[in-house]
Amino acid sequence: MMITMTESAAQHVSSFIAKRGKGIGVRLGVKTSGCSGMAYKLEFADTANEGDLVFESQGLKVLVDPKSLPYLDGTELDYAREGLNEGFKFNNPNVKDQCGCGESFQV
C-alpha cells in the first residue's frame, strides 16, 4: 500500500509548512459527501494521530487513517495550475466514477 506526492505537490506543502513555521506533512482521508458518494479531505498535519499510517514521499509525510486507506491506496497527490485555477489533484487509481464538477468520487 502506498500514497505518494509529486514534486510540485511537495514543493507547495513545504512552502506552506515554512510559512506556518511548523508541520510534518499532510493528512489525507475520505468522507461521505457529494453526488458521487465520497470526497477527499486534505489538511496540513503537525503530528501523527494514533493509528495513522505514515507514508514518506518527497521528504514529507502523508498521514492516512486506516479506514480511508482502502479508498486511497495507490493515490498520487499532485499540485497543478490550469489557467486561473490551481490546487491539489488526486490521481487515484481506485476511482470508478466521479461527479461532473470533480468534487466527489465513487470506488
N, C-alpha and C positions, 0 to 999 in steps of 0.2 A: 504494500500500500504506500502511496506517495502523493504528496502535494508539492508543487514547485512554483517558483516565480520567475518571470522573465527578467532580464537585466533592467529593462525600462521600469517594471513594477518595483524592483528592489531599489532603484535609484529614487523613485518617488517616496517609497516608505522610509528610506534612510534620511532623505531630506526633511520629511515631516517629523521624524523622531528627533533629528538635530534641532529643529525649531522648537519642539516641545521641551527638549532638554532631558527626556527620559523615554524609555521604551525598549522592548526587545524584539518587536516584530508585529505581526498581525494575527488576529483571531478570526478564523473563517468558520462559518456554520451555515445551516439552513433553517428556515422556519416555514410553517404553513402560511401561505399567503398568495394573493394574486389569482388571476383567472386560470392559470395552468396548474396550480397546486402548491408550488414551493418557490421560495425566494431566497437569495443569498443574504447572509449577514456578514458584515465586514467591519472590524473595529481595530484600532491600534491597541496593542497589549503591552502592559508594563511588567506583568508577571504571568507565569503559567498557573492555571487553576488545577486543583486536584483532579486527576483523571484525564486531563488534556493529553492528547497525543501531540508530540512535538516533531516537526519536520524542519530540517535545515535546508535553506535554499539561498544562494547568492549571499551567504554570510549572515542571513537573518533567519528568525524563527517564524514558522507558520504553525499556529496552535489550532487544533481542531478537537471538538468534543466527540466522544465515541459514538453518539447517536447520529451525528452528521456525517461521519466518515464514509459510510457505505454510499452516500449520495455524491460525495466529493472525491472519492478515490480516483487518482489519475488527473485531477484538475490542474491546469496551469493558470496562475494568476498573472494577467498582463495589465499594463497601463498604456493607453493609446489616446492619441489626438486624432479626431476625424472632423475636419472643418472647424466649426466653432465649439464642438463638443470634445470633452476629454474626461477620462475616468477609467476605473478598473474594468477589465473584461475578464470573464470566466470562461476559459476554454475547457469545458467539461465533457469528457467522452461518454458519460452516462446519460446525458440529456437525450430523450426520445422526442420531445416536442416542447415548444415554448410559445408564449403568447406573442402577439404581433408587436407589442412595444418592447419585448425583450426583458421585461422586469421579473417574470416568473417562468418556471420550467416544470417539466414532468419527467420522471425517470421510469 
